[in-house]
Each structure stands twice: as structure tokens, then as C-alpha cells.
């Protein structure tokens, strides 16, 4: 049952220490142990019973809400990705422009790779608009 104990410790590692946390941890561990014993009575070996109990238990999001733990809000990077793609595309196009006019000024070919490079900021723009 060490595996259950370490699993419960891992689930509650982000939760600040409190009496309520310890009580909930004890209750969760007790429920998991009972589930394992029930599964073993049904004929499963100990390792399979422990793994099934852990999988059936799932995550502790409801318990986190009950304990008053707020999940950190993930910041969307869509706008930063858009600006990065615009600047990156601009620099790549400028490189093509320089190479074109420095080495072959009589033929204008930089336009063709420019169309390919412009897909990057275009897709980032639509991704940013869709996330709004």
C-alpha cells in the first residue's frame, strides 16, 4: 500500500498544510485502501487492484475546490505568438530581399518565398482571432 500512500502524497503536494488537508488526505487514502481490498476480494492481484483504484479515483479537482485551492490561470500566448511570427517573417523577407538585390538585381525572385513565409503570421492571426 506504499504506492497508494505515495500517490495520495503526490496528489496533495500543491495543497498548503492545514488540518483540513490532512483529514481529506486520510479519508482519500482510506477510501482507496477499501477499494483495493474490495478488488482483491473479487480476485484481482494486489498490483492490479492498486492500479485500478488509482485510475478509478481520477483527479482531485473537486477536492481542491472544496479546500479552497485555486488553479493558476494559464495565460494565453496567442498574441505574443502573432507578434513573434510577424517580426520573424519580416526578418526572413528582408533577408530574401537583400539576397535578391545583392546577388541577382536583374531578376526579382524574392516574391515567391515571401508568399510562403507570409502563411506563418496569417495562421497565427487566425489562431489569435479564434481564441478571442
PyMOL commands that set and color helices and strands:
alter all, ss='L'
color gray80, all
select helices_A, chain A and resi 2-11+19-41+46-57+61-67+78-103+110-131
alter helices_A, ss='H'
color red, helices_A
deselect
rebuild
show_as cartoon
